[in-house]
Amino acid sequence: MGDEKFILPGPETVSMSGDAAKKLMACGSGDAALLYLCILSGGGMFSRETAAARIRRTPEQVDAAMDVLARLGLVRRDEAPAPEPADELPAYTAEDIRRELDSGAAFRQLVAEVQSSLGKKLSSEELVKLFGIYDHLGLPAEVVLCLVNHCIMTCTARYGAGRRPTMRYIEKAAYEWEREGVFSLDAAEAYLKRREALDAATASFADALQIRGRALTVSERRYIADWIAMGFTAEAAGEAYDRTVLKTGRLTWRYMDSIMKSWHAKGLHTPAEIRRGDGRRAPARKPEAKNGPAVTAEDIERSRRALEKIKEEG
């Protein structure tokens, strides 16, 4: 059949860029192409349920298609992120620091201990940050020292021996401790135990999701932290991962999250509970014929000849 030219009917026209069309054709996802047309025809407005109804796909298939569009760079959410509280220390002066060093024995001792742990003399800017942690955030000197040593251990474990955290890194960790109410050594010990347990659980989840040889992103850690908070085990995450890959062909975080949330709503958090409450049904077996196979006239004739032969030989 030769090339033909078609005239598109009006009056409503939905247009897309040539680059978008090339990306959609190259990705090979019909669902993504349908969803993109749905979003274009709606002027950029998107509702998961409405889109599912319009393109006749399930909400989960819409989620998977949206992930494809996002990966291709064809869609992005037009929303301003919620502003976070500004983690900014007051503007202390060199005179403020000098006065505290001259009159405050606790801060002077803290400076000496921190410099010893970091293996260097703190600059004026670093002294200002350290004083802000001590004065503005209100962390006691012994807690600040515990914080600094924890940051050193974390940095060494992540980047190797000899690496030391910057004072900015320590400052950010200090804000986290302040938000968590870590104002004593007992509170610091409890907080670090919780962090250690969370890190171990997160590593187990990452292994169950076949993520090895790289660090998790912030968003990936957030998903896993939510699942841990819901009460899921790493084995349960492995089951959700298996179902996600079978359905979408890859690890689709949003699709997997929808599975986990549906299980959580049903109170299913372990593999045993999931098998009992949301297990896959085995394919139905075909019923066997009760009376055996049908007998044909040819079978009867063959049997008759065999019987006559037996009689002749006997």
C-alpha positions in Angstrom: 0.0 0.0 0.0 1.5 3.3 -1.0 1.9 6.5 1.1 -1.3 8.3 1.8 -2.1 11.7 3.2 -4.9 12.1 5.7 -6.7 15.3 6.7 -7.4 15.5 10.4 -11.0 16.4 11.3 -11.8 19.6 13.3 -12.8 21.7 15.0 -10.8 20.9 18.1 -7.1 20.6 17.7 -4.6 19.1 20.2 -1.0 19.7 19.2 2.3 18.4 20.5 5.9 19.2 19.7 7.8 17.1 17.3 10.3 16.3 20.0 7.5 15.0 22.2 6.1 12.9 19.4 9.6 11.3 18.7 10.1 10.5 22.4 6.7 8.9 22.7 7.2 6.8 19.5 10.7 5.8 20.7 9.6 4.7 24.2 7.1 2.2 22.8 4.6 2.7 25.6 1.0 3.0 24.2 -0.3 3.8 27.7 2.1 6.7 28.0 1.1 8.1 24.6 -2.6 7.8 25.5 -2.0 9.5 28.9 0.0 12.3 27.2 -2.9 13.0 24.8 -5.3 12.9 27.7 -3.2 15.5 29.6 -2.8 17.7 26.5 -6.6 17.7 25.8 -7.2 18.7 29.4 -4.9 21.7 29.1 -2.4 20.2 31.5 -4.8 19.4 34.3 -4.5 15.8 35.6 -6.6 13.6 37.8 -5.5 10.0 38.3 -9.1 8.6 38.4 -10.4 10.8 35.6 -7.5 9.9 33.3 -7.9 6.2 34.1 -11.6 6.4 33.0 -10.9 8.5 29.9 -8.1 6.2 28.5 -9.7 3.0 29.9 -6.8 2.0 32.0 -6.5 1.1 35.7 -5.2 3.7 38.1 -2.1 1.6 38.5 -1.5 1.6 34.8 -1.9 5.4 34.8 0.7 5.6 37.5 3.1 3.5 35.5 2.4 5.6 32.3 3.0 8.8 34.3 6.4 7.5 35.5 7.3 7.0 31.8 6.3 10.5 30.9 8.2 11.9 33.8 11.3 9.9 32.8 11.0 11.2 29.3 10.8 14.8 30.6 7.4 15.4 29.0 5.6 16.2 32.2 6.4 17.8 35.5 4.2 19.0 38.4 3.5 22.7 38.4 3.6 23.1 42.2 5.7 25.1 44.6 7.3 23.0 47.3 6.3 23.7 50.8 8.8 26.1 52.4 10.9 24.5 55.0 12.0 26.3 58.2 15.2 28.2 57.5 18.1 26.5 59.3 20.2 29.6 59.7 22.2 30.7 62.8 22.2 34.3 64.1 24.9 36.6 62.8 27.4 36.4 65.7 30.4 38.7 65.7 34.0 37.9 66.4 33.5 39.9 69.6 30.7 37.6 70.7 33.0 34.6 70.3 35.9 36.2 72.0 33.8 37.2 74.9 32.4 33.7 75.3 35.9 32.2 75.1 37.2 34.5 77.8 34.3 34.1 80.2 32.7 30.7 79.4 34.7 27.8 80.6 32.3 25.2 79.1 32.4 26.7 75.5 36.2 27.1 75.7 36.6 23.4 76.7 34.2 22.4 73.9 36.3 24.2 71.3 39.4 22.4 72.5 37.7 19.0 72.4 36.1 19.6 68.9 39.5 20.8 67.5 41.1 17.7 68.9 38.5 15.4 67.4 38.6 17.1 64.0 42.4 17.3 64.1 42.6 20.9 63.2 42.2 24.4 64.5 38.8 25.9 63.8 38.6 29.0 61.7 36.7 32.1 62.7 33.7 31.1 60.6 33.7 27.6 62.0 33.9 29.0 65.6 30.8 31.0 64.8 28.9 27.9 63.7 30.0 25.9 66.7 28.9 28.7 69.0 25.6 29.0 67.2 25.0 25.2 67.8 25.9 25.6 71.4 24.1 29.0 72.1 21.3 29.3 69.6 20.2 25.7 69.4 20.8 25.2 73.0 22.6 21.9 72.8 24.8 21.2 75.9 28.5 21.0 75.4 28.6 17.2 76.0 25.8 16.7 73.5 27.6 18.9 70.9 30.8 16.8 71.4 28.8 13.6 71.0 27.2 15.0 67.8 30.6 16.0 66.3 32.1 12.5 67.0 29.0 10.9 65.4 29.4 13.0 62.3 33.1 12.0 62.2 32.2 8.3 62.3 29.5 8.7 59.7 31.8 10.6 57.4 34.6 8.0 57.8 32.2 5.1 57.1 30.9 6.8 54.0 34.1 8.2 52.5 36.9 6.3 54.1 39.5 6.9 56.9 40.9 10.4 57.2 37.8 12.2 55.9 36.4 14.7 58.3 32.9 16.4 58.2 32.7 20.1 57.4 31.2 22.4 60.1 28.3 23.0 57.7 27.6 19.2 57.8 27.8 19.2 61.6 25.5 22.2 61.7 22.8 20.5 59.6 23.0 17.4 61.8 22.7 19.7 64.9 19.4 21.1 63.5 18.1 17.5 63.2 19.1 16.7 66.8 17.4 19.9 68.0 14.2 19.0 66.1 14.3 15.5 67.6 14.7 16.9 71.1 18.2 15.6 71.7 19.3 17.7 74.6 21.0 15.1 76.9 23.4 12.2 76.5 20.6 9.8 77.3 18.5 11.3 74.6 21.5 11.2 72.2 22.0 7.5 72.9 18.4 6.7 72.3 18.3 8.7 69.1 21.4 7.1 67.7 20.0 3.6 68.5 16.9 4.5 66.5 18.9 5.8 63.6 21.1 2.6 63.7 18.0 0.4 63.6 16.4 2.5 60.8 19.7 2.4 58.7 19.9 -1.4 59.1 16.2 -1.9 58.2 16.7 0.5 55.2 19.7 -1.6 54.0 17.5 -4.8 54.2 14.8 -3.2 52.2 17.3 -2.0 49.6 18.7 -5.5 49.2 15.1 -6.9 48.8 14.6 -4.4 46.0 17.8 -5.5 44.3 19.4 -2.1 44.9 23.1 -2.7 45.3 26.3 -0.8 44.6 24.8 2.7 45.0 23.4 4.9 47.6 19.6 5.4 47.9 18.2 8.8 46.8 16.4 11.0 49.3 13.0 10.1 47.7 13.8 6.4 47.8 14.8 6.6 51.5 11.5 8.4 52.2 9.5 5.7 50.5 11.3 3.0 52.5 11.0 4.9 55.8 7.2 5.2 55.2 7.0 1.4 54.7 9.0 0.7 57.8 6.8 3.0 59.8 3.7 1.1 58.5 5.2 -2.1 59.9 6.3 -3.9 56.8 9.2 -6.4 56.7 11.9 -6.4 54.1 10.5 -9.8 52.9 7.1 -8.2 52.3 8.8 -5.5 50.3 10.4 -8.2 48.2 7.0 -9.6 47.4 5.7 -6.2 46.4 8.8 -5.7 44.3 8.3 -9.0 42.5 4.7 -8.0 41.7 5.7 -4.6 40.6 8.4 -5.9 38.2 6.0 -8.5 36.7 3.4 -5.8 36.1 5.6 -2.8 34.9 8.9 -4.5 33.9 11.0 -2.5 36.4 11.0 -1.0 39.9 8.3 1.7 39.7 8.3 3.3 43.2 4.8 4.8 42.9 3.3 1.6 41.7 5.0 -0.4 44.4 3.9 2.2 47.0 0.3 1.7 45.9 0.7 -2.1 46.6 2.2 -1.5 50.0 -0.6 1.0 51.0 -3.3 -1.4 49.9 -1.8 -4.1 52.0 -1.4 -1.8 54.9 -5.1 -0.8 54.7 -5.9 -4.6 54.9 -3.5 -5.1 57.9 -1.2 -7.3 55.8 2.5 -6.7 56.7 4.4 -10.0 56.5 4.7 -12.5 53.7 2.5 -15.0 55.6 -0.2 -12.4 56.1 0.0 -11.3 52.5 -0.3 -14.9 51.2 -3.4 -15.5 53.4 -5.1 -12.2 52.7 -3.9 -11.1 49.2 -2.3 -14.2 47.7 -2.3 -14.9 44.0 -4.9 -17.4 43.0 -3.5 -20.5 41.3 -4.9 -21.1 37.8 -8.0 -23.2 37.8 -7.4 -26.8 36.8 -9.6 -28.3 34.1 -12.0 -30.9 35.4 -11.1 -34.5 34.4 -13.6 -36.5 32.5 -15.5 -38.7 34.9 -16.2 -41.5 32.4 -12.8 -41.7 30.7 -12.1 -41.1 27.0 -14.8 -41.8 24.4 -14.5 -45.3 22.7 -14.7 -45.3 18.9 -15.8 -48.0 16.5 -12.2 -48.5 15.4 -11.2 -49.2 19.0 -13.9 -51.9 19.2 -12.8 -53.5 16.0 -9.2 -53.5 17.0 -10.1 -55.2 20.3 -12.2 -57.8 18.5 -9.3 -58.8 16.2 -6.9 -59.0 19.1 -9.3 -61.3 21.0 -9.8 -63.6 17.9 -6.0 -63.8 17.5 -5.6 -64.9 21.2 -8.2 -67.6 20.7 -6.5 -68.9 17.6 -3.1 -69.1 19.3 -4.7 -70.8 22.3 
